[in-house]
C-alpha cells in the first residue's frame, strides 16, 4: 500500500475521489472544516450542496459547531488573512475576492441550520423521503430505532411452527439453540440483515479442511526439512552415542530407526511419526548426554506437535461434519425468520436503520437509477465529505460509489479516516471496504503531525507500532497491508507539564507476575487483574496527592482508565472504591432490565397482583423496596403475629389501589422514599436504576393500561432483555471523577493521564463466552467480499480469527493514542498473554514470559526511547499488596462559599408567531366555525342567481385537512406560474400524498390550471377593485419569492394595543379578540407563502385549502371575509405585511409605502375557477389593502410599544428575510 502524499488542503484539487488517512490526534476535524471552507468559497457551493456525513448524532453536532466557528472567524478576520502566516488562508484570500467571500460566508452562516450534515442513516432517510417516488420507498413508513421486538416475535413464530418437528428441535438441542431466546442470541446478526450468507456444507467443510491441512503442511515441512538437514549434519555424534556402541541386531535395528526418522522428516504428508522415531529418540538411551538431548529436543517437539495437530484436525473435521445437517436447518430458519421479520415490519409500517441503508443502496443499484435518482442526487449533493470512513460497510460504500464516479471533474468525494482505528467490526464496520476505496481513490493523502500527545508519548507509541527498533525497517503489526507511518510531534508536544519526583516516564509498562508460597507462578487471571487494579488505584492515589500537572494538582477528571469489557470495569471500580476514589463508568451499555433493581420491582408487582399468594408476598417483602430481613418475615408468620401480618396485607392492598388510581410511578416513588436502602457502595447506581425503571413503567402504562398487562410486559423484559436504547443503564454522574471507559468508547477522546491496566488480555475472536461462534463474518479473498457464514469450517475460522486479532491491534492503537502526557500499560502475565495484541506489537509472542522483563528493558535502553518509557515489575500476591486510601482533604482547597443569586431571570422571551398568538383563541374560533354554515347561507343575497353545486369536482372531494393543504402548497411553491408543468412539479408531493389515485392526477392538474388563470383584482388604496385584474399566470418566476421566512425582534409586544390595531383595521369599535394577555418579548417568526411584484407594486399572498362548501357561491367575498376574520387571518397578513414593509425599506432605496405596497391576497384554492369569474365576482379570492397608519402603528408596536413616534428601519432593528 502506497504511503500517499502529505496533506496540503490549500493545494488539493476539489474534484475526484480523495482518501485522507488521518492518524490519531492529527487534526482530522480541523482539516475537514478547511476543505469545507474551500468548497464554499472556491467551488461556490451552498451549505445544502456539501454533503458531510459521519457516524453519530453527537459527531454531526460537533462538526456543525466547528464549521460555524470557522466560518465566523474567517468572516471576521477576512481583511487580515493576507497577512496571515498560514498558507491556507493566504491561498484562500488570493483565490476569492473579498466582497464575494464575505457574502458567501454570511449566506452560509444564515443557512447553516439547513446544512447537509447527517449521520449515514440520517442521509439515507432524507434521500428516501425526498426522492420517495424515484427510490420506491413504501408510503407511510415510520422510523423505529429498535425493531428487536418484532424480530423476536418472528423467531418465536418460527419455533411455534416447528414445535412438533422433533428432528429439528433435537438437532438444535445438541447445540443449545432449541429455544427462541438462545437461537436469537446466537444468530441475531444474521436474522436482522438482508446480507446473503453462505452455509458450511459437507463439501465446503471438506475442502476447507484439505486447504487448512495443506497450508499447515507447507509451513511444517519447511521445519522438517531444516531439522533433517541439522540431524544429518550431526549424524556422527548421534551414531557415536546411540548406534556404534551397539552390535549385531540391535545396531541394525537402530540404523533402521534412524532411516525411518529421516524418511518421516522427508515425508510431506500429515502422517504422524511412526513408532520407530519414538524409539530412536527415547531419552533412556542417552541419559546424562546433554548434547544428544539438545539435538533431539526439536525432534520431540515436532513429533508431539504433529501428533497433537493431526488429532486436532481429525476431531475438528468430525465436529464440523456432524454439524452440517444442523447448519442447513439453521439456514432454513434464518430464511423463514427474515421473511417473517420483513412482514412484521411491513404490517407495523416501520423501518429500522439497517433498512434505510439497504433500501437506498438497492435503489441506486437499479438500472433506472442512472436516469433519475442518481443524477438528481448528484445535482443536489455535488460534493461529499465522509468522516470516520474506516467504519464504513459494504452497503454504505456502494451508495457512495454509485453517486461519485472515479475521476469526475464535476463531483468530489473526500473520504477521511484511519484504517488503524477501524475497531467496529462487531457493528458491521469493514476494514476491507476502506482498503477497496483506497484502491479506487484518485488521490491519497496522509496527515503525520500529532497535536494531542507530547513528544515522549509519541516517541514511545511510534516504537510500539513500528514493531521494532525505529532505526530498523518496520515490522508488520497491523496486517492486511495497513502500514504504520511514524507521526511527528505538534507544537505543544515539547511541554514539560509534570512536577513529579518519581521515576515514571511518559509511557510506563507494568509487568505483574507474582509467585505463591510454593514459588509457583500465579496464572489465575482473576487474581492477576485484581492485583493490577489495586496497583492502578495506588498510583492514582499518589498522582492525586503528590503530583502536579501544569502547575496545579492532578484532578480526578484528568485520569481515564481504559478497559475492554464491563467485567474489567467492575474490577477497577471495586479497587477504586477501596482506595476511596470516586469514579464513573462512562461506557455502561448494560440493560436496566438485567439489573437487580428490575428483579426486585418485578417481585413487588407480582405480589401486589396476587395478595393471596404468601410465597410472592414473602419474596416482595425480602426485596430492597421493602427491606424485610429473613427473621422479620419468619416472625410475621408466627401464630401470635396475625395482626401484624394483616397490617402488611392491608398496606399491600393500599399500594395496589394506589397503582390503579395514581399509576405505577406513584407506588414506586413512595416505596423508594420510605423503604429503599441500597448498599452504600451501590447507592447511586441502585437509586438511578430504580428511578429509570419507574419512568419506563410509567411510560409503558399509557399503552398498557391494565396492571396485569403491564406486569406481563415487564416480566418479559426482565426474562429476555432487548437492546432498547431507553433501557440502557444511565450514568450516575460524571463530573470531577476518575473516568472508566471502554477502549471502543474512548475513540475520539483524549485524557492527560491514561491507564490501560489489562493490556495483555486476549480473547479468541471465534468464541463468545468460551463457546465457538457458529456465525462467522470474514473477508473472502476469492470473491473480494465479506462473507457471513452459518456453520464452521477450518478456513472460515482461520480467516475470522486473523481478522479479529488484527482488530485487537487496532483497538490497542486507539487506546494508547488517547494519552496526552502520561500512559500506564499493565501487563498481567496470565496464560495466553503472549497472544495479545500488545505482545504482538512488542514482538513477545515467541519469547518465554520469564524473558519479557529483559526484552522490555532492552527496548527502554534503545537510544530513541531514553526518557520515554519505564519498566516496572510487581510480584506481590493480591492479599499482600498494601492498599492506599485517598485523603480527600488533599484534593480540597477549603470549603467554598455558596453564592446566592439575587438577580431576576426573565422567562417571557421566546420565539413567537401568528400561530402562538392565536393559539389560546382556538376555542373562540371553533365556536364561530360551528355556525359558519348557517351564517354563510344568510349572507347570500336573494337577488343573486343560484349557482349549481359541483359535487364531483376534485376541488370539493379532495380530502380535507393538513395533508391536502401540504400537497397544494408544495406544488405551488415550486411551480413557475407562467410555464406550468404540473406533472413534473407534482411528482414528489404526490408521492408523499398517498390518498390521491393516479387516475385523478389529470383532474388535479386541470384544477391547478384554473387556480393560476383565476383573475385577481387590482385594488385602489381603500381596497376596492379598480376594474382591472391579472392572474398568477402573468407572473414570471423571478417576480416571486416563495415560502419567505422572516424573523424580527419584539422588544415588548402589548397584546391590548395589538387588539386595538386589529380593530382599527377591521373598522370596528371594540377590541376584544385575542385571549392572549401577557406581553411578549423575543422574536417574531413566520413563513409567507408567496410574495410577488406586479407593475411595480409588492403583494403578500397566502394559499388556503379550507373547505367552505361544495359550490362556488360558498367562496364569495363576504364568506371569505368572515372565514378570514374568524380565524384571525387578517392578523396574520398584518404581521406578514409588516415583515414585507421592513424588508422593502431595507432593500428599495426609494421605497414609498403608497407607491410600492399593493396589498394582500388570500387565495382559497377550492373556490378559484377562472371560467366562472365576472367583473366584481372573484370567487375564491379574498383581497384587501392596509392603511399606512395601521402598518405604522403595528410596526412601531412590534419595535417597542413605548415609542409612539415613527422610527427608521435601523432603529427598529433589521429584519432577516431569506
N, C-alpha and C positions, 0 to 999 in steps of 0.2 A: 504494500500500500504506500503510495507516494505521500510525502510529508505535507505537500501543499505550500502555498506562499503565505508569508506573514501578512496578516490582515491590515489593510490600509483603506478605511472606509471612504476617504476622500477620492481615492483612485479607482474604486470599484465601478465596473460597467453596470448600469442599472437595468439590465435585461439578462435573459437566460437563466440558467439554474446555478445557484451558488450554494455550496456547502461550507459552513463555517464551523470549525471544530474549536470549541471554547472550553479549555481545561478549567478545572475548578478554580474559582477566585480570580479569573482573568478579565472580568468586567463584561459578561455577556449582555446583560440588560443595558449597560452603558452604551454599547455599540449598536444594539437594536434601536435605541432612540435616535442615534445618529443616522443610521440608514433610513429610518422613518422620516427624519428631518429632510434629508436629501430628496426622498421621493415626493414629499410635499412641495418643496421649493423648486427643484430642478426638473422633475417629471410633471409638475403642475397637476398633481393628483389631489383629490379631496380626502378627508379622513374616512369617508364612506367607501372610497375606492381602494384603500390599502387594507387588505385583509391581514390581521395579526392574530395568530392562534397560539394558544398554549393549552395546558392540560388541567388546570384547576381554576375555579372561580376566583380564589384568592389571588392567583397569579395574574388573572386578567385585570383585577382592580389595581394591583401593584403596577402593572405595565401602563395602565391608563394614567395613574398618578405620576409616574416617572415621565411619561410623554408630555403631560400637561406642564410639568415643571420645566422641562427642556424648552418647550415652545414659549413659555412666558419669559424665561431667562434670555432666550435668543431674541425675542421681540424687544425686550427692554434694553438689551446691550448691543443691538444691531450696529449702531453707529460706531461703536468701539471695536467691532470684530476685526477690522482691517489691521488694527494694532496688536491683535492677539498673538501670542506665541504658539498657539495651537494651529497646526497646519490644516486641520479640518475646517475650522472657522474661517481661516484666511481664504481657503479654496472656495468655500461656500459664499463668502462675501463677494468674491470676484465673479462667481458664476451667476448670481442673481441680483438684479437692480434693487436698490434699497426700497423704493416705494412699492414695487411689486412684492417683495419679500414680506414687508410689513402687512400688506393687505391679505396675503395668503395666510400668514401666521394668525392674524386676527380672525379670519374666517374659520381657520382650523380650531381655534380656541372656542369660538361660538358653537361649532358643530361637534365638539369632542364627545358630548354625551351620546351622539349618534354614530360614533366611530365604530368601524367594523372590527372590534376587538372581542374575540369569542374564545370559549373553550371549543375543542373539536366537536363535542356534542352540541354545543350551542350553535355553531356554524351549520352543522347538518340540519338541525331543527329549523333554523332561519331559512335555509335554502329550500327545504321540503315544504315549508309553509308558503314562502313567496312564490315558488315555482311548483305549486301543487299539481297543476294540470300536466306540466311537462315531466315532472318526476313521478307522476301516477301515484301520489300519496293517497291512501284511503281517506275519505271525508270524515270529519268529526271525530278525529282520534285525539286522545288525551295523553299527556306525558305522565308516566309513573316512574319515580326514582327507583322503586323496588317492586319487582314483579315476582319475587320468590314465592309468595303465597300461591300464585296461580301455577307456578312450576311444581310446587309440592303437590298441589291438587292433581296435576297431570300425572305425577308419579304414583300417587295413591290410587288414581283411577286405573292405571295400568296393573297395579297389583290386585285390585279388585277383579279386574277382567281375567287375570291369570291365576286367581287364588286356587282354583280347582285343578290346575295343571300341575300335578305333583312332581313330574320330572323337572319342570322349570324351577319350582320352589326348592327342590332338593339340590339341584345344581348350584343355585345361588347360595343355598345354606352352607355349602362347603367353603365358601369364601366370605361368609358372614355378610352377605348382601341381600338377605332374604326378607328384610323389612323396608318399607318406603324410606324411612329416615336414613338407614345405613346405605341404601342404594343411592340416595340423593347426595349424601356426604362424599361418596366415592366418585360419582360420575357427574356431579353438578356442572363442572366446567364444559362437559360435552353436551349436556342437556340444554343449556341456556344459549348456545351459539348455533349458528347455521353453517359453521365451517364443516366441510366434508372431512371424514375421518377414514382411517384405514383399520382393518381388523387383523389381528395376529392369527392367521390361519395356519394349519399344519404345514403347508408348503412354505409359507413365509418363515415360520419358525425354523424349519429345517435348513432353508437357505441361509438364514441369519446365523444359525449355529455353525454351519460349514464355513461361512465367511469369518466368524469370530475365531474358530479353530485355526484357520489358515493364517490369520493376522497374528495370532499368538505364536504359532509355529515359526512364522517368519522372524519374529524377534528372538525366540528361544533358540532357534537353530544357529543363529549367529553366535550366541553364547556357547552352544555345544561345539561348534567348530573351533572356537577360540580355546575352549577347555581341552579339546582333543589335541590341539597343537601344543598346549602347555604340557600335557601329560607325556606326549612323545618326546618333548624336549627334556623331560626329567625321567625318562624310562630307565636310564642306567641306575639312578638312585632307587627307583621303585623296585627294579628287579634284584638289585643287590640286597634289599631289605626283605623282599617277600617271595622271590622266585628261586634265585640261585642258592639260597640256603636250604632248599628242599630238593629231594631226589625222587627219581622214578615217577610213579603215577601221580604223586602229589604235585611235583613240579609241572608235569604235563597238564594237570587239572588247573593249576593257577595260570599257566600260559593261555589255556583255553578261556579262562575267565577274563584275562586281560584282553584277548582278542574280541571277546563278546562285548566288553565295555566299549572298546574302540568302535565296534560295529554299531552299537546303540547310539553313541555320540555322532556317528555318521548317518544315522537313520533320521530322515526329516519328518517322520510320521508322529502321531500322537501316542504311539506305543510306549507304555511305561517301561522303566528299566527292568530287565529280566533278573531272575534270582541270582545269577552268576555275578552281576555287578555288585549286589549287596554282599555277596560272599567275599569278593576280592577286596572291598574297602572296609571289611569288618574290623572294628577297632581292636579286637582281641589279638589280631595278628601283628600289631605294631605298637604295643604298649610301651610307653616311655620313649617313643621315637617321634619327637616333635616335628621333625622335617616331614616325615610321611603324613603325619596328622594334618599339617598345614596344606600339603599338596592335595589331600583327599577332601578337605573341608568344602571347597566349592562343588566337588562331585556329589557329596552327600546332600548339600543344599539344593543342587539341581535335581537330583533324584527325588527328594521329598517334594519339591515344588511341582515336578512333573506328575507325581502320583496324586498330590492334592488337587492340582488343576484339572487333570483328566477326570478324576472323580467328580469334581465340581461341574465340569462341562456335562457329564453324563446326567448328574442329578438335576441340573438346571434344565436340560433339554427335556427330560422326562416330565418335570413340573410344568414347563411351558406347553408341552403337547397335551398334558392332562387338562389344561385349561382351554384348549382350542374350542371345544364344544360350548363351554360357558361363554367364551368370547362372542360367539355367534348369537347366543341368547341375549347377552347384554347389548350387542349391536342392534338387534331387532327391537329391544326395549327402547333404546335411545331414539330410533326412528319413530316409533309409535308415540313416545312421550313428547318428542319435538313437535309432531303434528298436533297433538292434543294441546300442548302449550300455546302454539300459534292460534289454535281455535279458541282457547280460553281468553287470550288477549283480544282476539277479534270480537268475541261476544261482549267483552267488557269495553271494547273500543279504546284500548290503551296500547301505547308503545313504550318500550324502555330504551335506555341509552344505546344498547347494542343494536337495537332495531334501526335507530337513526342512521348509524354509520353504514349498516348493511344495506338499507334501502337506498341511500344516496349513492354508495359505491355501485350497487346493482343498476340504478337508474342511469348513471354515467356510462355504464358498460353496454347499454342497449344501442343498437345501430342508429335509431332515430335521435339519440342524444347529440350526435355530431351535427345535426341540422338545427337543433333548437336549444336544448338545455345547456350544452357546453358553450356555444357562442354567447348565450345570454349571461352566463356566469363569468366568462372571460371579460365581457364588456363591463359587468358590474364590479368585478374584482380583478383588474389587470395585473395587480402585484400582490404577492402573499409573502408574509414572514412567518415561519413556523418555529416557535420557541420549544425547547426541550425535545428536539426532533428525535433524539435517540430512543424515546419512549413510544415512537410511532409503530403501529402494527401494519399488517399487510393491507387490510381494507382501507385504512386511513391513507396510506401512501398511494393506493390505487386511485383514490379521489384526486390527490394532488397530481399524479401522473396524467390523469385524464384532462385536467384543467390547464396545466402548464407544460407545454411541449418543450423538448430539448432545443436549445439554441434559438429560442423565439425572440426576435428583436422587439416585438411589441408587448411582451409579457415578461415578468420576472418572478422567480421563486427563490426565496432565501431560506435555507434550512439551517437552523442554528442549534447545535447540540454538542454532546461529548460522548463518544462511544464508551469511554471509560466509566461513565456514570449511568449506563443502561442497567438498571437494577430492578426493573418491574416486570420480569418475565412471568411472574405468577399472575399478573393482571393482563397479560397478552402482549406486553411490550416485546418487540422482536429486534434484537441487535442485527440480525441478518437483513432486515429491511433497511436499516441505516447503511449497512455495507453495500447493498444493492444501489441505494440512492447515491452513494459516493461514486460508484462506477458510472452513474448516469449524469453526474454533475458536469457542467461546462467549466466551472471554476471551483477550486478547493482552496480554502483559507484556513490559517491556524492563528490562534491567539496564545502567546507564550509568556506573558508577564502577569504574575500573580500579585494582586493588590490586597489580598486578605491577610496572608501569613507573613511572619517576619523571616528574615534571611536564613536563620539557622533551622527553623522548622522546614522551610522549603528545601534546603540542602539535604536534610535528613530524609524527607519523603521522596526527593529525587533519587537518592540512593536506594531506598526501599523498592521503588517500582522500576528502577533501572535493572534491578535483579542481580547486580554485581558491582564491583568497584567502578565508580563512574568514570574512571580513566580507561576502562576496558570497554569493548563493544557490549552493547546491551544484551541481556538475556531475556527471551520472550516470557513474560509472566501473564499477560492478558490473553494470549491465544487469539485464534481466528483473525490473524493479520491485523490486530489492533496494536499499534506500536506506541510506546511511551516516549513522548518528547519532553525533555527536561525543561522546566519553566524557570524563568528569571524572576528576581525579586523586584517588586514595585518600590515606589518612593519611601513608603513608611516602614519598609522591611528592616532597615538597619537600626531601628529604635531599640534602646535598652530599657525595657519597661518594668523589670522586676527588681525589687530590693529584697533579696533572699540570701541568707547566709548558708544555705545548704549546698550540696554538690550536685543538685539536679540541673539538667540541661534542658534544651528546647524540646527534645524527644527522649523519653525515658522508657527503656524496656525492663519490665519486671518479670523475672523468672521465678516461678513458685513450684518447688518440688520437695515437700517435706518427707521425712522418714519417720517411721513409728518406733516403738520401744525395741523392736527386733531388728532395727536398722533396715527395714524393708521400705522401699519407695512407696509412698501413698499415691495411688492412681484413681481413687474414688472421685468421680467428677464433682459430686455434690460438696464433698469436703474441700476440694481444691477451690471451687467457686466461692464457698463461704469464706475461706481464708483470704482469698484475694479481695473479696468485698470488704472485709474488716481492714485490710491494709489500705484500701482505697479510702474508706471512711477516716482512718487515722491521718492520712495525708491531707484530706480535705480539712480536718480539724487544724492541722499545722498551717495550712495555707490561710485559713480564716483568722487564726490567732497571731501569726508571726510574720506573714509576708505582705509586702506592699506591691500594688500594681498601678503604674502611672501615678506614683506619689500619693496613693491612698490605700487603705486596707482592702484586701481582696474581699469581695462580696459574694454571697451565695449565688446570685444570679450570673456571676462571671463563669460559673462552673457547669459543665454539662457532662453527663455520664452516658455513653452510647452503648446500647445493648442490642442483642439480636431478637430477643423474644420477651414476652411478658413474664415468663418464669425467671429469666435473668434479672429483669427489673425488680421482681419481688425480693430476690436475694439481696440486691443492692439496697433497696428501700429498707429492709429489715436492719441491715448493718448501719445505715444512716440513722435510723431511729434509735438504735443502741448508743450511737455517738451523740444523740441529741441534736442532730442536723435535720432541719426541715427540708423536705423535698417534694417534688411533684412529678408524676409520670405523665409526660405530655403525649404519649402515643397510645393511650388507652383506647382500644377499639373493641374491647370485650362487650358482650351483650348484657344489658342490665337484667334481662330475664334469666340469665345464668347465675345471678348473684344470690347470696344467702338471703338478702332482704326480700327478693321476689318470692322465694320459697316460704318465708315467714308470713308475708302478706297472703299468699295462697292458703296457708293453714288457717288464717283468721277468716277469710272469706268462706271457705268450706264449712267452718264451724257455725258461722252466722246463718248459713242457709240450711243447716241440719242440726238444730239445737237439741234433738233427741238422741244424737249420736255422741256418747260420752268419750269415745276414742278421739273423735275430731275435736271435741272441746278441750280435752287434756292437751292435745298437740298445739292448739291455738294458745292456751294459757302458758305453755312452755316456750312459745315464740318470744322474740325480742319485743314485740309490740305489747305484750302483757307482762313478761318478765317473771313469771312464777318459777320458783325453784321446785325440784322434784319433791322435796319434803312438804312444801305448801300444797302441791297438787294431791299428794297422798293424804294429807290431813283433811282436805275438802271432802274426801270420800269416807271418812270415819262416821260411824253412826251418830255420834254426838255433834256433828257439824252440818246437819242437814240445812239449818237456817243459813249458814254461811254459803253453802253450795247454791241454795235458792237465790241468794243475793247476786251471785256470779251469773246465774242463768238470767236473772232479771236485767242485769247490766248488758248482757249479750243481746237480749231482746230489744233493749233500748237502742243499741248500736244498729241492729237490723232495721228498726223503724227509722232511725236517722238516715241510713243508707237509702231507704225507699223515698224519704221525704226531701232530703237535702243533698243527696248524692254521695258517691263513694269517697270523694276527696275530703268531705267534711268529717267522715268517720276516721280516715287515716290520719288527718291532721290532729284530731282530738286524741287519738291513741299515741301519736308521736309526742305530743305536748305533755301528756300525763304519765306515760309509762316508758317510752323508748330510751334505753340507756346502753348504747353500744360500747364495746371495749374501748378504752382510751386511745389505743394505737390505731383504731379504725373508726374513730368518732366522726371525722369529717367525711370519710368515704361512705360510711353507713348512712349518715343523715342525707348526703347528696343523693344516694341511690333511692332512699325512701321517698324523698320529695319528687324525684324523677319518675318513679313508678306511680305515685299518686297522680301526677299530671297526665301520664299516659292513660291510666284507667279512667280518669275523669273525661278525657277527650274521647275515648272509645265509648263511654257510656252514652254519649249523644247519639251514636249509631245503634248501640245495643242497649236498649232502654230497660229490659228486664234483668234483674240481678243474676238470674240463672244463666242467661245468655252471656253476660259479661264474665261471670266466673268460668264458664266453659271456654270462652275465648282465651282468658288469662291462663288457664290450665294448659291449653295447647301451646301457648308461647313459652311457658316455663319448661314443658316437656320436650319441645322441639324449637329452640330459639332460632329465629331467622335473622338474616343480615339487614335489618331495617336501620336506616340512619338515625331515626328518632330513638332507637333502643340502644345506641352506643353509649357506654358509660360516660358521664360528664366529668369534667375535671373538678376537683375540689377547689383549687385555686392555683395560681401560678406566679404570683408576684413575689419577687425577692426571695426565691427559693432555689436551691440546687435543682437543676433540671435533669430528669432521666428521660432519655429519648431513644427510640429505636433507630438503628442506623438508616433504615429506609426513610423514616420521617425526618431525619436530620438533613436530608438533601436540600440544598439551597440555604441552609442556616449556617451561622458561624458563631463561635464562642471563644473568649480569651483563653480558657483553660479547658481541655478535653481529656476525659478518661475513657479508654476502651479496655475495660478490665478483663474481658474474656476473649481475647483476640485469637487464641488458638482453638476456638470452638470449631468443630467440624460436624456437619450433618450430611448424610448421604442424600443427594438430590433426588434419588429414585425412590425414597421412602418417605412415608408420612407416619409419624408416631411409631417408628420401628417396623411398620408394615409396608411391604413393597406396593408402590402405587401402580395400579393396573390401567391407569390412564396417563399416557406419556405424550409430551409435546417435544418435538425435536426437529432440527433442520435436516431435510433430506438432500444430501449432496447431489443425488442423481437428478432430482426434479428442480432443485434450486428454490424449493418452497418449504415452509414449516408444516410438518405433519402432526396430526392429532391421532394417536393410536390407542385402540382398545385392545388390551392384552399385551403380553410380554414376549419379546424375543431378544436375543443377545445383542444384535446391532442397535435396536431402538434403545435398550437400556444403556449401552455404552455411549451413544450419542447424547442421550438425556443427561447422563452423569457428567460428561465432559462439559456440556453447556452450563449445567448447574454449578460445577466447580469454577468455571470461568466467571460466572456471575458473582460468585463469592469473592473473587479477587476484586471485581469492580465495586462490590459493596464495601470491601475493606478500603479501597481508594476513596470512596465517598466519606467514610468515617474519618479517616486520617486527615483529609483535607478540610475538615471543619475547624481545625485548631488555628487560632491566630498567633498565640505566643508560646503555649506550652502544651505538650501532649504526653500522656502516660499510656503505655501499651502493656496490658497484663498478659502473661503467658503461662496459664496453668498447664502443667506437664502431664496431662492425662493421656489415656490411650487414644490413638488417632490424632493427637495434636500434630503429628508430622504430616497429616493430610490436609491441614488447614491452609487457608489462603495465605496467612502470614508466613507459615513455614515454606510455602512455595516461593514467595517473594524474597525471603531471606536465604533461599537455597538450603533449607534444613531438612528437606524431605528424605534424603538418603543418608542422613547423619544420625548416629546413635544419640538419643536425647542427653546422655551424660556428657557429650561433647558440645552441646549447644552453647553453654556459657563461654567456652573457649572461642567458638566461632563468632559469637556476638562481640566478644571483646576484641577480636581481630578486626571486625568491622569498625568498632569505635576508634581503633588506632589508625585507620586509614586517614591520609592527610586531609582529605576534604571533609572528614567527619569530626575533626578536632574541635571540641567545644560544642558540638551539635547534639551528640547523643550520649547517654549514660546507660550503664548496665547494672542492675541490682538483682541480687539473689535473695530470696526469702525461703526459709526451710522450717519455720516453726509450725507445729501442729495447730489446728484450729483452736483447741482448748488452751493452748499455751500462748496465744497472741494476746498481748495487752491491748485492751480496748480503750482508746482515748475518748473522752467526753468533752464536747464543746462547751466552753464557758460563754454563755450567750452575752454576758456583760462585756466581753471583749469586742463584740460586734456593735455595742451600743455606745453612743456618744452622749448619753444622758437623756432624760425624759423630755420629749419635745412638747412645747405648749400647744394646746388646741386653739386654733384661731376661730373666732366667732364671726360669722358673716352678718354684716349689718346693712348691706345694700338691698336694693329692690330688683327683682327679676321680672321683666316684662314678658308676659306669656300670651299677649294678644297680637303678636306678629306672625303672620302666616301668609301662604300663597292663596290669594283669593281669585274668584272667577264669577261669571254670571251664575253658574250652577250653584256655587256655595252661597251666594247672596240670596237666592230664591229657594234654597232647599227647605227652609222652615215654613215656606208659604205653600208647600205642595198640597196640604190639606185644603187650603182655600181654593187652589186650582181644581182639585178633584171635585169640590162641591159645585163649582161652576160647570165642570165638564158633565156632571150628571144632568144638567138642564140644557146642555148645548143643543140637543136635537129639537127640543121644544122652542127654544129661543130663536134658533136659526129659521125655523119654519115661520115664526111670527114676523121675522124681518123681511121675508119675501113680499114684494108689493103685489097686490091683487091684480094690478093692471098689467103686470108682466106676463108675457105668454109663457105657458108651461114648457119646460124643457124635458123631453122624454128621457127617462132613465136609460143608462147604457150599462146594463148589469154585467155583461160578459167581457167587457174590456179589461185587459190586464191591469190597467191603472187602478181599477177598483178591486180586482180579485187578488192582486199580489198580496202576499201575507203581510199583515200589519206588524209593526214592531221595529226594533232596532236593526234586525238583520236586513230587512228591505231597505231601510234608510242607509245603512252602510254600503249596500250594493250600489244604490243610485249615486251616493256621494263619491264612492271610489271611481265609478265610471266617469262622472262629470269632472272629477278632479284632474284626470289625466287625458281628457279629450281636447282636441282642437275643434272649437265650435264651428269654425269656418271650413273645416275639412273633415267632415265626420267619417270615421272608420270604426263604427261601433263594434264590429266583431273582433277586431284586433285589440281595442282598448278594453273590451269587456271580458276578455278571456280569463285573466287572473281573478277579477272579482267574482265572476260566475262560478269558477272552480271552488271558491270558498262558500258560495251561496248554494247549498245543495238542494234547496226546495224548488228550484225552477227547472222543469224538464227542458231538454234540448229543443224539443219541437216548439216551445214557447219563446225561444230566443228571438225569432223574427218579429214577434209582437212587441217585445221589449225594445228592439231597435226602431220600430215604427213609432212607438211612444216617445222615445228619445228624440227622434226627428221632429215630432210635434213640439217638444219642450224647447228646442233651440230655435224653432220657427215662430213661436208664440210672440206676438207683439208686446213690447214693453213701452209704456207711455213716457215720453219726455215730460218733465214737470216744471211748472212755474215755481217761484220762491215759496208760495204758500202750499205747495204740494199738489195743486190741481193739474190735470193733464193739459198740455199745450195743444193737443190735437195731432201732434206728430209722434211717431213711435219708431222703434228699432227692435231688433231681436238679438239673441245671443249669437246667432249665426253670422251677424255682422261684425263680430269681434274676432280679430286675429289673436293668435296665442300670445304674442308679445304685448298685447294690450291688457293682459290679465295677470293677476297674482293669485295663486291657488293655495288654500289652506295656510294662509298667512298667520304665523304665530307671533304673538306680541307679549311683551312684559313692560309694565311701567310702575314706578313706585307709588305707594299710597302712604303719604305721611300721616294722615288722620282722616279717615272717611266717616263722616257723620251720617248715619242712616236716616235720621229725621230730615236732614236737609236733602238727602238723596230722594226721599219720598216727595218732597215739595217740588223738586226739579221734574220728577216724573209726572206729577200732577200738572205742572205748568205746560209740559209738552203735550199732555192729553187734553189740555184746556179744560180742566176740571177744578172745582173749588176746594175739595177736601183731599188731603193726602193721608191715606190710611192703607197703604199697600203692603209693604214688606213686613213680615212678622219679626225679622231680624232686628234687634235693638242695639246691640253693642257696637261701638265704633270699631273700625278696622284699621290696622296698620300692617304694612307688609308690601306685597307686590300684587298687581292686577295682571292676570294671565288669561289668554284665550286664543282661539283659532278662528279666523274669519274664512268662511267657505270660499268666497270669491271677492276680490277687489278688481275693478276694471276701469278703464279710461275710455270715454266716448265723447268725441267732439270737444276735447279739452277739459272735460269735467270727470271727476273721480267718484265712483259709486261703491257702496257696500252692498253685497248680495249674500243671501243665505238660502240654502235648499231645505225644504221641509217635505217629508214624505207622509205627513199627517193625513189620515183618512177621515174626511168630514161627511161623506155620503157617497152614493152611487150615481149621482147626476151632477152635471156641470153647475147647475144653479146652486148647489151646496158650496161652491167655491167662488161665489161672488164677493165683491169688495167688502161689503158690510159683514158678511160671515167671516171673512179672513181677518178683518179688523178685530172682531170680538175674540176670535181664537188667539190672535196676536197679543192682545192686551191681557186676556185671561191667563196666558202662560208667561206674561212679562217679557215677551219677545221684544217689545218696544224698549224695555230697559236694556235688553241685550244689544240691540242695534245702536242705542245711545252710547254704550261703552265702546262698541266697535268703532263708532264714528269719532269718538274722542281719540282712539288709537290712531285712526287714519288721519285725523286732523293734525295730531302732533307729528306724525310721520311726514306728512306733506310740508309742514312748517320747516322741518329739518332738511328736506330734500329739494323743495322748489324755492329758489331764491326770490321769486316774485309772487309767492303764494298769497292769494286772497280768498277767503272762505266763500264769499258770494259768487266769485267767478269760477272757482275750481271745484267746490264741493257740490256734487249733483244731487245726492240723496241716497235712499236705501230702497232695495227691492227684496221682498221675501217671497220666494218662488215656491208655491205649493204645487209640487210636481204632478200630483194626481189630477189637478184641475186644469193644467195647461194644455190647450188644444187649439192650434192655430186656425183651423178651418171654422171654428165657432165664434171667433172674436169679431166684434164690430166696434165702431168708434164708441168709446165710453164703457164698453163691457170687456174688461180684461180679466177673464176667468183665470183663477189660479195665481194671480199676481197681486200682491199687496205692495203698495208703493207709498212713499212719504218723503217729505223733506224735514229738516230740523232747523228751527230758528237759530240765528247766530247767538242770541242771548242765552238760549238753552245750552248750546255747546260750550259757550264761555263759562257759564255757571258751573256746569258739570266738570269742565276742565280745571277750573280753579278749586272746586271742591275736592277733586281727586289729587290735586297737587298739595293743597293744605287748606283745610276748611277755615282756618283762622284768617286767611288772606282774602279780602274782598276785591281788591283791585286786580286788573288783568296782569298776568305775568308772561314773560317770554318763555319760549321752549327751554332755554338753558336754565332759567330759574326753577322751572318745574322739574327738571331732571330729564335726561334724554330717554326717549323711547327706544327699545330694542325690538325691531320688527324684522323677521327673517323667514 
